[in-house]
Amino acid sequence: MLYTVRELAINPGENIRKYLSENRSRLVKPIIFIIITSLIYTVLNHLFHIEDGYVKYHEAKNEAPAAVGNIVKWVQNHYGYANIMMGVFIALWLKIFFRKQNYNFYEIVIMLCFVIGMGMLIFSVFAVVQGITHLNLMTFAGIAGIIYSAWAIANFFEPKKMMSYLKAPVAYILGMVTFWIFPIIIGTVIDLVNRH
């Protein structure tokens, strides 16, 4: 695990490409990595009582819990699974933005498991600092996570092209937005069905 973290921190693109093409025993398996790192963040989140984590959602007062609120709460309590689902949406956008690359959809999802897992470790560091200092740092954690993710994704696809460092954060953010549109649509439909 520590070797995987070190390699992904130093040169994520090269190490993930090697994982996909040569040696799958050097790094922790991607699904296990994202679940373990998400679990670390979840434990620290609860330990230091950082209730909203990096996802904030507030329901209107005096209303029964809406389906959208329940779905968002589920995401907040199951970061590992939610991150894998979010990775699927980000992968769709990356496949569009980097369509000239020879990576298939599943290889992009594997890359994102490593990248999002490292993002969870970044959030974990900020959670520990916030828990000790009581300063609200999760906004900075979000920025640091997106910066790392954009760098790692660009480093994976086209590390020598400046355009890839612009396309990567746009695709990443579009993937996150697309992911969050679905709970809103699903929750709204459930609420409408329940009212009728």
Wavefront OBJ file of the C-alpha trace (Angstrom):
o trace
v 0.000 0.000 0.000
v 2.728 2.496 0.953
v 4.683 1.631 -2.194
v 1.560 2.260 -4.296
v 0.968 5.625 -2.619
v 4.592 6.657 -3.164
v 4.593 5.647 -6.821
v 1.279 7.386 -7.495
v 2.524 10.541 -5.778
v 5.794 10.688 -7.728
v 4.818 9.625 -11.251
v 1.216 8.444 -11.511
v 0.974 8.300 -15.310
v 3.984 6.071 -15.873
v 3.170 3.765 -12.968
v -0.453 3.289 -14.017
v 0.575 2.694 -17.645
v 3.050 0.045 -16.423
v 0.314 -1.494 -14.288
v -1.972 -1.761 -17.314
v 0.605 -3.047 -19.795
v 3.379 -4.870 -17.928
v 3.244 -5.702 -14.258
v 0.016 -5.854 -12.287
v 1.711 -7.084 -9.121
v 3.642 -3.865 -8.352
v 0.646 -1.811 -7.227
v -2.351 -2.615 -5.035
v -5.370 -3.679 -7.087
v -7.289 -0.526 -8.135
v -10.699 -1.406 -6.634
v -9.086 -2.440 -3.347
v -7.016 0.757 -3.388
v -10.001 3.070 -3.822
v -12.052 1.222 -1.202
v -9.219 1.251 1.369
v -8.401 4.927 0.796
v -12.096 5.841 0.935
v -12.411 3.844 4.160
v -9.432 5.724 5.637
v -11.125 9.016 4.790
v -14.488 7.843 6.153
v -12.929 6.755 9.473
v -11.054 10.060 9.815
v -14.187 11.957 8.802
v -16.150 10.318 11.629
v -13.259 10.426 14.104
v -12.836 14.183 13.735
v -16.575 14.847 13.206
v -16.172 16.457 9.808
v -19.815 15.817 9.059
v -20.150 17.179 5.530
v -16.821 15.920 4.283
v -16.188 17.185 0.795
v -19.865 16.810 -0.136
v -22.239 19.396 1.321
v -25.980 19.140 1.169
v -28.527 20.854 3.374
v -32.209 20.002 3.337
v -34.856 22.609 4.016
v -35.963 22.639 7.648
v -39.281 21.155 8.733
v -39.584 18.915 5.685
v -39.692 15.142 5.618
v -36.437 13.671 4.300
v -36.547 13.828 0.523
v -35.219 11.079 -1.717
v -32.490 13.415 -2.997
v -31.344 14.019 0.578
v -31.322 10.286 1.303
v -29.262 9.553 -1.813
v -26.750 12.291 -0.934
v -26.505 10.945 2.625
v -25.839 7.489 1.217
v -23.013 8.927 -0.909
v -21.584 10.657 2.182
v -21.638 7.379 4.097
v -20.303 5.183 1.270
v -17.465 7.099 -0.361
v -15.779 3.948 -1.674
v -18.735 2.824 -3.762
v -19.700 6.376 -4.672
v -16.158 7.105 -5.884
v -16.227 4.060 -8.144
v -19.554 5.230 -9.608
v -18.207 8.763 -9.982
v -15.180 7.299 -11.754
v -17.477 5.802 -14.388
v -18.919 9.244 -15.188
v -15.479 10.877 -15.232
v -14.232 8.069 -17.494
v -16.996 8.808 -19.996
v -15.855 12.421 -20.276
v -12.181 11.439 -20.409
v -12.964 9.002 -23.222
v -14.503 11.930 -25.141
v -11.733 14.425 -24.371
v -8.897 11.961 -25.016
v -10.557 9.928 -27.767
v -7.348 9.749 -29.817
v -5.653 7.770 -27.054
v -5.652 3.975 -27.312
v -7.049 3.314 -23.839
v -10.382 1.576 -23.546
v -13.084 2.588 -21.088
v -12.109 -0.030 -18.484
v -8.451 1.021 -18.497
v -9.553 4.609 -17.884
v -11.738 3.453 -14.965
v -8.748 1.560 -13.519
v -6.611 4.696 -13.819
v -9.338 6.707 -12.092
v -9.532 4.219 -9.216
v -5.892 5.009 -8.475
v -6.305 8.760 -9.010
v -9.495 9.104 -6.964
v -7.954 6.901 -4.269
v -5.043 9.311 -4.009
v -7.579 12.129 -3.847
v -9.146 10.394 -0.840
v -5.731 10.314 0.840
v -5.346 14.043 0.168
v -8.739 14.586 1.819
v -7.582 12.394 4.706
v -4.520 14.567 5.337
v -6.674 17.689 5.344
v -9.207 15.971 7.629
v -6.486 15.199 10.179
v -5.174 18.773 10.057
v -8.711 20.144 10.342
v -9.442 17.797 13.248
v -6.337 18.966 15.114
v -6.495 22.695 14.320
v -10.309 23.087 14.020
v -9.797 25.212 10.893
v -12.231 24.512 8.066
v -9.903 23.170 5.369
v -12.156 20.966 3.259
v -12.502 23.604 0.527
v -8.705 23.584 0.204
v -8.790 19.793 0.254
v -11.197 19.860 -2.706
v -8.930 22.204 -4.637
v -5.833 20.110 -3.848
v -7.701 16.940 -4.853
v -8.757 18.391 -8.208
v -5.250 19.727 -8.888
v -3.690 16.323 -8.142
v -6.340 14.522 -10.202
v -5.908 16.831 -13.195
v -2.124 16.457 -13.047
v -2.290 12.660 -12.672
v -4.820 12.237 -15.492
v -2.840 14.453 -17.874
v 0.327 12.632 -16.800
v -1.361 9.352 -17.734
v -2.654 10.378 -21.164
v -0.247 12.919 -22.673
v 2.317 14.167 -20.156
v 4.231 16.279 -22.676
v 1.233 18.135 -24.143
v 0.069 21.279 -22.371
v -3.456 20.840 -23.749
v -3.895 17.626 -21.757
v -3.386 19.622 -18.523
v -6.327 21.791 -19.591
v -8.582 18.974 -20.816
v -8.069 16.783 -17.732
v -9.591 19.115 -15.103
v -12.484 20.031 -17.410
v -13.315 16.360 -18.026
v -12.901 15.587 -14.313
v -15.248 18.377 -13.231
v -17.797 17.523 -15.947
v -17.726 13.912 -14.729
v -18.356 15.004 -11.144
v -21.206 17.298 -12.203
v -22.740 14.552 -14.349
v -22.468 12.126 -11.426
v -24.336 14.551 -9.136
v -27.058 15.227 -11.705
v -28.187 11.600 -11.481
v -29.044 11.577 -7.730
v -30.975 14.802 -8.230
v -32.939 13.379 -11.179
v -33.516 9.984 -9.515
v -34.466 11.582 -6.181
v -36.813 14.057 -7.847
v -38.544 11.290 -9.808
v -38.904 9.192 -6.619
v -40.356 12.183 -4.749
v -42.801 12.908 -7.591
v -43.920 9.267 -7.714
v -44.352 9.176 -3.924
v -46.520 12.312 -3.967
v -48.942 10.845 -6.521
l 1 2 3 4 5 6 7 8 9 10 11 12 13 14 15 16 17 18 19 20 21 22 23 24 25 26 27 28 29 30 31 32 33 34 35 36 37 38 39 40 41 42 43 44 45 46 47 48 49 50 51 52 53 54 55 56 57 58 59 60 61 62 63 64 65 66 67 68 69 70 71 72 73 74 75 76 77 78 79 80 81 82 83 84 85 86 87 88 89 90 91 92 93 94 95 96 97 98 99 100 101 102 103 104 105 106 107 108 109 110 111 112 113 114 115 116 117 118 119 120 121 122 123 124 125 126 127 128 129 130 131 132 133 134 135 136 137 138 139 140 141 142 143 144 145 146 147 148 149 150 151 152 153 154 155 156 157 158 159 160 161 162 163 164 165 166 167 168 169 170 171 172 173 174 175 176 177 178 179 180 181 182 183 184 185 186 187 188 189 190 191 192 193 194 195 196
